[in-house]
Each structure stands twice: as C-alpha cells, then as structure tokens.
Amino acid sequence: MVRFNEVMKKYETGTVSEGETADQLEREVLPAWREVGKQIADHQLSPAPQSRLGQLLVDYVSAYEAWWTELAHALREGDSAAAKAATRHRDRAEALGKRISAWKP
C-alpha cells in the first residue's frame, strides 16, 4: 500500500499524468498486491475461526486489487463508470479492513 500511496500522491500533485498513473498502478502496485493475495490464499488458516479470518483477508486483498484495477482503467480511459466502480471496491475494501481490525476468534 505504500507504493500505491506514493503513486497517488504524484498524481494528486500533478507530477504525473493520468496515463502514467495507470501505468504505474498496473506495473508497480498490482503485481506485488496479486502476489500477496496468492500467498494468503495458498496458506489458508484452519480451524474454522481462523479460516473465516483467512477468507476475510482473501476478500480484502481481492477488493483492493479490484479497486486499483478499476482505478487504472478509469484514469487511462477517462471512464466515469469505472471510477464509480473503483469507489465501490474501495468502500468494500475499507469495510473489510474494519472487520479484520475488529476480529475476535
């Protein structure tokens, strides 16, 4: 997430264009994030309470990946529908993050 924040700060300050931001998201943020998701999915926890937490983590990573993928598309294409979809994915990711933070087995 640190790299995502760095990329977005450059975009927000006008240092890079929308297309460059989309490129950086696709090239520098998403591949590493997908690897995190794969590692979590490959190491699902058990018994049941921990497996529920594991599923929350998988869903969390997937929601962020969907957010950043839609955001890159929205920036590259100037697509307002993709921007709205990105916002929905972001909101879902944030809600999942709150559930993970409040997790009690």
Contacts in CASP RR format, 6 or more apart in sequence:
PFRMAT RR
TARGET T0000
AUTHOR 0000-0000-0000
METHOD contacts of the structure
MODEL  1
MVRFNEVMKKYETGTVSEGETADQLEREVLPAWREVGKQIADHQLSPAPQ
SRLGQLLVDYVSAYEAWWTELAHALREGDSAAAKAATRHRDRAEALGKRI
SAWKP
1 64 0 8 1.000
3 28 0 8 1.000
3 29 0 8 1.000
3 32 0 8 1.000
4 25 0 8 1.000
4 29 0 8 1.000
4 68 0 8 1.000
7 16 0 8 1.000
7 21 0 8 1.000
7 24 0 8 1.000
7 25 0 8 1.000
7 28 0 8 1.000
7 29 0 8 1.000
8 21 0 8 1.000
10 16 0 8 1.000
10 21 0 8 1.000
10 24 0 8 1.000
11 18 0 8 1.000
11 21 0 8 1.000
11 75 0 8 1.000
16 24 0 8 1.000
18 75 0 8 1.000
18 76 0 8 1.000
18 78 0 8 1.000
19 75 0 8 1.000
19 76 0 8 1.000
21 72 0 8 1.000
21 75 0 8 1.000
22 71 0 8 1.000
22 72 0 8 1.000
22 73 0 8 1.000
22 75 0 8 1.000
22 76 0 8 1.000
25 68 0 8 1.000
25 71 0 8 1.000
25 72 0 8 1.000
25 75 0 8 1.000
26 72 0 8 1.000
29 68 0 8 1.000
30 65 0 8 1.000
30 68 0 8 1.000
30 69 0 8 1.000
30 72 0 8 1.000
33 61 0 8 1.000
33 64 0 8 1.000
33 65 0 8 1.000
33 68 0 8 1.000
34 65 0 8 1.000
36 61 0 8 1.000
37 58 0 8 1.000
37 61 0 8 1.000
37 62 0 8 1.000
37 65 0 8 1.000
40 54 0 8 1.000
40 57 0 8 1.000
40 58 0 8 1.000
40 61 0 8 1.000
41 58 0 8 1.000
44 51 0 8 1.000
44 54 0 8 1.000
44 55 0 8 1.000
44 58 0 8 1.000
45 51 0 8 1.000
45 53 0 8 1.000
45 54 0 8 1.000
49 105 0 8 1.000
50 105 0 8 1.000
53 100 0 8 1.000
53 103 0 8 1.000
53 105 0 8 1.000
56 96 0 8 1.000
56 97 0 8 1.000
56 99 0 8 1.000
56 100 0 8 1.000
56 103 0 8 1.000
57 100 0 8 1.000
59 96 0 8 1.000
60 93 0 8 1.000
60 96 0 8 1.000
60 97 0 8 1.000
60 100 0 8 1.000
63 89 0 8 1.000
63 90 0 8 1.000
63 92 0 8 1.000
63 93 0 8 1.000
63 96 0 8 1.000
64 89 0 8 1.000
64 93 0 8 1.000
66 89 0 8 1.000
67 86 0 8 1.000
67 89 0 8 1.000
67 90 0 8 1.000
67 93 0 8 1.000
68 86 0 8 1.000
70 82 0 8 1.000
70 83 0 8 1.000
70 85 0 8 1.000
70 86 0 8 1.000
70 89 0 8 1.000
71 82 0 8 1.000
71 83 0 8 1.000
71 86 0 8 1.000
73 79 0 8 1.000
73 82 0 8 1.000
73 86 0 8 1.000
74 80 0 8 1.000
74 82 0 8 1.000
74 83 0 8 1.000
74 85 0 8 1.000
74 86 0 8 1.000
END
